[in-house]
């Protein structure tokens, strides 16, 4: 009986990310603006008074709330931060999921903002916005630094339960930091990682 029950239990399962229940989930938009037939990416400089990452450069976006899909969160947050309405945003595609070692999953969308003039950025969250020509980002490689991500075992880790006991070799991983420069702006951190994913897809 169990095997048929298993089929029933798993038949509509949609795979996601192992451990996602304990991770924060966010949604961001890579906003494309067309001016004089050229594509620009819009970035935000976060307000100096924000508790989380003041003065950092970011894409519009934020946490996905309980009853939301990633795309509705993306549009809601973009509207709130840029002071616009959803009919001004045309989502083109979802990009790759971004997984941070700091337990955050970010859903990324790319889309057009049609009317730049009508934007009224929310001063509580956004100090100002700026545009970078897509061509500049495609033509200029970022600075790249390799960082290491390591497992630091719990102080009560049960070494007696595993092979090689205290000599067990935990695998370490790499986490690149990228720095894209434009005028006096430096785009880095998670925003830099998401930007790189987009640029690689369109190169």
N, C-alpha and C positions, 0 to 999 in steps of 0.2 A: 504493500500500500504506500509505503514511504516514497518509492521512486515516482509514482504518478503524482503524488502530492508535491514533490520537488519540482516537477515540470510545471505544475500549476503556480507554485510560488515564484518561479523565475521567469515565467513566460513574457511578462511585460517589462522586465527590468531594463532600465536605461543606465548603462555604465557611466561613471563620472570619475571621481578621484578617490582612491582608497584613503580613508581618514578625514574626508571633507567635513564630517560632522563637527570636528574639533577645530576647524579652520575658519578664519574670517573670509567673507566673500564680497568682492567688489566688482564694479562694472565701470569701464571708462570708454570714452569716445575719442578717436583720433579725428578731429574735425578738419575737413578740407574746405578751403575757401578759394573760389575762383576770382581773380582780378586781372583785367586786361588779358584774358586768355591764358593766364599762368596759374598753376596750382600752388597754394600756400598751405602750410599747416598752422593752425591756431594753437597757441599755448597759453596757459594761465600762469601768472605769478601769484602764489597764494598769499592771502592777507598776512601782514606782520603780526596780527593779534591772535591768529589761530593757535589752539593748543597743540595740534598735531602738525608737524612740519611747516612752521611759519616761513614765509618768504621763499619756499621751494617752487621750482617750476613743475607744473603738472598738466595733464590732460583733464578736461572736465570729467567728473565721475564721482563715485562714492559707494557706500555700502549697499548691498542688496538686502532689502527688507524681507521679512518672513513671507509675505504673500505676493512677492514680485518675481517676475522672470528677469534674467540678466538684461534683456533688451529694454524692458519697461523701466528698470532702475537706471540704465544708461541715459535714456531720454529724460526721465524725471530729473536726475541730477544735473544734466546739461542745461535743461530749462531753468532750474533754480540758480545755477551758478552764473550762467551767461545772460539771464534775464530775457528769455525768448520763449516761443511756443513750439509745440512739437511739429507743427506743419512747416516750420523753418528748417527742420532737420530731416535729411534723407539718408537713412541707413543703407549702406551699400553691401556690407558683408560683415560677418563675424570673423575675427582673426584667431590665432592660436591662444589657448589658455595660458596664462602666466602663473607659474607656481613659485612663490618666494620661500626660501628656507625659513623665513620668519612666520610661517603658518598663515599665509594669505593666498587666496586663489583670485586671480583677476580675469574677468571676462572682458575681451576687447572688441570693440566695433569700430569700423571706419565708415565715415559718412560725410555728406556735404552740408555745410551751413549756407543757405542760399542768400540770405540778406544780412550782411555784416553790419550795415548802418543801423538796423533796428535793435541790435544787441544792447542790453543795459546791465553790465556785469554787477553782481551782488557784492557790494563793497565789504560786507562782513566776511566774505570768503575769498574774494578775488581782489588783489591789489590793482592789477591791470592785466590786459591781454596783449599779446604781440604775435606777429605773423613771421614765419620763416619760409622762404621759397623752397619748394620741394626739391628743385634742381640743386640748391646749395647742399642739402642734406645727402642727396645721392652722389654728389661729386666730391664731398669732403669726408674722408674716413674719420671716425671718432678716435680719440685716445682710448687705449684699452689696457686694463690692468687685471691680471689674474689673481683672484683671491681663493683661499682654501676654505672649504666647509668641513668641519670635523665633528665626529660624535664624541661628546664628553660623557662617559658613563656615569650613571647615578652613583652616589657615594656608597649605596648599599647593593650595588650591582652583583647578582648571584653568579660570580665567575665559576663556581663549582658545577653549574648546570651546563656549561658549554665546553667544546673542545679547546685544548690549549690553555684552559683556565685564564690566569692573569696575563698570559702572553698572546691572547687573542688579538689578531690584527683587524681593527675596524677599518672599513674603507673610508677614504675621504673623498670629497667631491670638489669641483671647481665652480666658482661663481665669478663671472667677469663683471667688472665695472667699466662702463663706457661713458665717455665725456664728449658730447657734441657741442662745438663752440659756434656761436653766431653773434656778431657784435659783442656786447658785454654780457651776453647770456651764456650760461652753461647748462645744457640739458643732460641730466645724468640720473643715477638711481633707477628705480623701477620704470620711470618714464623713458629713460634711455634704452632700457631693455625692450620695452614695448615698441618704441620707435624703430629699433633695429629690426625687430620681427617684421614690421610693416615694410621697411625699406628693402629687406631681403626678398620679400614676396613680390615686389614690383620691379626689382632690378632687371 
